[in-house]
Amino acid sequence: MSLHTGTLTKLALGLMGQVKPAAPEPPAGLAPRLPAPSLQGGLPLMQALSKRQSQRSFSEAALDAQQLSDLLWAANGINRAKDQGHTAPSAMNAQELDLYVALPNGLFLYEPVGHRLRATVQQDVRRVTGYQDFVDHAALDLILVADYRRMSLVPAAQRQAYAYVAAGAICQNVYLYCASVGLSTVVRAWFDRAALSQAMQMGTDQEILVTQTVGCPKT
């Protein structure tokens, strides 16, 4: 399979340490307001599973506020208010994973409690989330980050494995939501971790595990 020109350019820039975020689109740093997630509609589970697939062709159209809200809730939102249970599992309820959303106007952290986005970096980091050319222009890129400081009850040697299991569950939630509503998505592990960690201003106890592009299909 041949690589696109954009991918080759990114690889060359990566070798030179020059994969950098882009300037944000206005209004920079303004977090989208998330309406309450809609818990109705979509496809039955077995139909969603039959349509689940990785897609690498995206339009530049943005998701609307309701789609973004539903996507993030499906990924790892609160589905049991009484004990603040999430839609994805976490060993010993450590909730070690943070879900970041890279949008054209900045980088945002999804806060499941309160169901809101909080601005973290006022740069467009989408192009740093992967070497593939489509990551630059799709509606958004999700970034899953493990914060090992929250895993004090988990043996140190097992923390990364546990975090990847939780990340896989979140990614599958995203796949099923996208399959159910006709959006495109693909999970990715091919990116410059050092460059993305720097762009996101990650700490020493944080590790970027995977990224996942979501957007409208390119017709």
C-alpha positions as CSV (number, residue, x, y, z in Angstrom):
1,M,0.0,0.0,0.0
2,S,1.4,3.4,-1.0
3,L,1.7,6.2,1.5
4,H,0.0,9.5,0.7
5,T,2.1,12.6,0.2
6,G,0.8,14.1,3.4
7,T,1.9,11.0,5.4
8,L,5.4,11.0,3.8
9,T,5.7,14.7,4.7
10,K,4.7,14.0,8.3
11,L,7.2,11.2,8.5
12,A,10.0,13.4,7.3
13,L,9.0,16.2,9.7
14,G,8.9,13.6,12.5
15,L,12.4,12.5,11.8
16,M,13.4,16.1,12.2
17,G,11.3,16.6,15.3
18,Q,9.1,19.1,13.5
19,V,5.7,17.6,13.9
20,K,4.0,20.6,15.5
21,P,0.4,21.7,16.3
22,A,-1.3,24.2,14.0
23,A,-2.7,27.5,15.0
24,P,-6.3,27.1,16.3
25,E,-9.3,28.2,14.4
26,P,-11.5,30.9,16.1
27,P,-12.9,31.0,18.6
28,A,-9.7,29.5,20.1
29,G,-10.0,27.7,23.4
30,L,-13.8,28.0,23.6
31,A,-15.1,24.7,24.8
32,P,-18.3,23.5,23.0
33,R,-21.3,23.3,25.3
34,L,-22.5,19.8,25.6
35,P,-26.3,19.2,25.7
36,A,-27.6,16.3,27.8
37,P,-26.8,13.0,26.0
38,S,-29.7,11.5,24.0
39,L,-30.3,8.0,25.3
40,Q,-32.9,7.2,22.7
41,G,-32.5,6.2,19.1
42,G,-29.6,4.5,17.3
43,L,-29.4,0.9,16.1
44,P,-30.0,-2.2,18.2
45,L,-26.8,-3.7,19.5
46,M,-26.5,-6.6,17.0
47,Q,-27.2,-4.3,14.1
48,A,-24.5,-1.8,15.3
49,L,-22.0,-4.7,15.6
50,S,-22.8,-5.8,12.1
51,K,-21.9,-2.3,10.8
52,R,-18.8,-1.8,13.0
53,Q,-15.7,-1.1,10.9
54,S,-12.6,1.1,10.6
55,Q,-12.9,3.8,8.0
56,R,-10.2,6.1,6.9
57,S,-12.1,8.5,4.7
58,F,-13.5,11.6,6.4
59,S,-15.1,14.8,5.3
60,E,-14.2,18.1,7.0
61,A,-17.7,18.6,8.3
62,A,-17.9,19.3,12.1
63,L,-20.1,17.2,14.3
64,D,-23.1,19.1,15.8
65,A,-23.3,19.6,19.5
66,Q,-25.7,16.7,20.1
67,Q,-23.5,14.3,18.2
68,L,-20.4,15.4,20.1
69,S,-22.3,15.0,23.4
70,D,-23.6,11.6,22.6
71,L,-20.2,10.4,21.3
72,L,-18.4,11.4,24.5
73,W,-21.1,10.0,26.8
74,A,-21.0,6.7,24.8
75,A,-17.2,6.6,25.1
76,N,-16.9,6.9,28.8
77,G,-19.8,8.9,30.3
78,I,-21.6,8.4,33.5
79,N,-24.4,5.9,33.1
80,R,-25.2,5.2,36.8
81,A,-25.5,8.4,38.7
82,K,-25.8,6.8,42.1
83,D,-22.3,5.4,42.2
84,Q,-20.9,7.4,39.2
85,G,-20.5,4.3,37.1
86,H,-19.1,4.7,33.6
87,T,-20.1,3.2,30.2
88,A,-16.6,1.6,30.1
89,P,-15.0,-0.6,32.8
90,S,-12.0,0.4,34.9
91,A,-10.1,-2.1,37.1
92,M,-10.8,-1.3,40.8
93,N,-12.7,1.7,39.6
94,A,-9.4,3.6,39.3
95,Q,-10.8,5.7,36.4
96,E,-7.2,6.2,35.3
97,L,-8.1,7.2,31.7
98,D,-8.6,10.7,30.5
99,L,-10.3,11.3,27.2
100,Y,-9.1,14.4,25.3
101,V,-10.8,15.8,22.3
102,A,-8.7,17.6,19.6
103,L,-10.9,20.0,17.7
104,P,-9.9,22.8,15.2
105,N,-10.1,25.4,17.9
106,G,-8.1,23.7,20.6
107,L,-7.6,20.6,22.8
108,F,-10.2,19.8,25.5
109,L,-10.5,17.3,28.3
110,Y,-13.8,15.5,28.7
111,E,-15.1,15.5,32.3
112,P,-17.6,12.7,32.7
113,V,-18.8,14.1,36.0
114,G,-20.8,17.1,34.9
115,H,-20.6,15.9,31.2
116,R,-18.6,18.9,30.0
117,L,-15.4,19.8,28.1
118,R,-12.6,21.8,29.7
119,A,-10.0,23.7,27.5
120,T,-6.4,22.6,28.1
121,V,-4.3,23.7,25.1
122,Q,-5.2,26.5,22.7
123,Q,-3.7,24.9,19.6
124,D,-5.0,22.6,16.9
125,V,-3.2,19.4,17.8
126,R,-5.1,17.1,15.3
127,R,-2.2,16.9,12.9
128,V,0.1,15.6,15.8
129,T,-2.3,12.7,16.7
130,G,-1.1,10.5,13.8
131,Y,1.0,10.2,10.7
132,Q,-2.0,9.6,8.5
133,D,-3.0,12.6,6.4
134,F,-6.8,12.4,7.3
135,V,-6.2,13.2,10.9
136,D,-5.5,16.9,10.0
137,H,-8.9,17.6,8.7
138,A,-11.5,15.1,10.2
139,A,-13.9,16.6,12.6
140,L,-12.0,15.5,15.7
141,D,-9.4,13.2,17.1
142,L,-9.9,11.5,20.5
143,I,-6.8,10.9,22.6
144,L,-6.8,8.4,25.5
145,V,-4.3,9.1,28.3
146,A,-3.5,7.0,31.3
147,D,-2.8,8.8,34.5
148,Y,-1.0,6.1,36.6
149,R,-1.2,8.2,39.8
150,R,-4.7,7.0,40.1
151,M,-3.8,3.3,40.1
152,S,-2.2,3.0,43.6
153,L,-4.2,-0.1,44.3
154,V,-3.0,-1.8,41.1
155,P,0.5,-3.5,41.2
156,A,2.9,-1.3,39.2
157,A,3.8,-4.1,36.8
158,Q,0.1,-4.5,35.7
159,R,-0.9,-0.8,35.5
160,Q,-0.2,-0.4,31.8
161,A,-2.0,-3.6,30.9
162,Y,-5.0,-2.7,32.9
163,A,-5.1,0.8,31.3
164,Y,-5.0,-0.6,27.8
165,V,-7.9,-2.9,28.5
166,A,-10.0,0.1,29.6
167,A,-8.8,2.0,26.6
168,G,-10.0,-0.8,24.3
169,A,-13.4,-0.8,25.9
170,I,-13.7,3.0,25.3
171,C,-12.6,2.7,21.7
172,Q,-15.2,0.0,21.1
173,N,-17.9,2.1,22.6
174,V,-16.9,4.8,20.1
175,Y,-17.0,2.3,17.3
176,L,-20.5,1.1,18.2
177,Y,-21.8,4.7,18.6
178,C,-20.4,5.6,15.2
179,A,-21.8,2.5,13.5
180,S,-25.2,3.2,15.0
181,V,-25.4,6.8,13.7
182,G,-23.5,6.6,10.5
183,L,-20.2,8.3,11.5
184,S,-16.8,7.1,10.5
185,T,-14.0,6.2,12.9
186,V,-10.7,4.4,13.2
187,V,-8.5,3.8,16.2
188,R,-4.8,4.4,15.7
189,A,-1.5,3.7,17.5
190,W,0.8,5.1,14.8
191,F,1.8,8.5,16.0
192,D,4.8,10.4,17.4
193,R,4.3,9.9,21.1
194,A,7.0,12.4,22.1
195,A,5.6,15.1,19.9
196,L,2.0,14.6,21.0
197,S,3.0,14.4,24.7
198,Q,4.8,17.7,24.3
199,A,1.9,19.3,22.4
200,M,-0.5,18.2,25.1
201,Q,1.8,19.2,27.9
202,M,1.7,15.8,29.5
203,G,3.2,15.0,32.9
204,T,5.7,12.2,33.7
205,D,3.0,10.0,35.2
206,Q,0.8,10.3,32.1
207,E,1.0,8.1,29.0
208,I,-0.8,8.5,25.7
209,L,-2.2,5.0,24.8
210,V,-4.1,5.4,21.6
211,T,-5.8,8.0,19.4
212,Q,-9.1,7.6,17.4
213,T,-10.4,9.8,14.6
214,V,-14.1,10.5,14.3
215,G,-16.0,12.3,11.7
216,C,-18.6,12.4,8.9
217,P,-17.9,9.9,6.1
218,K,-16.5,11.4,2.9
219,T,-19.0,10.8,0.1
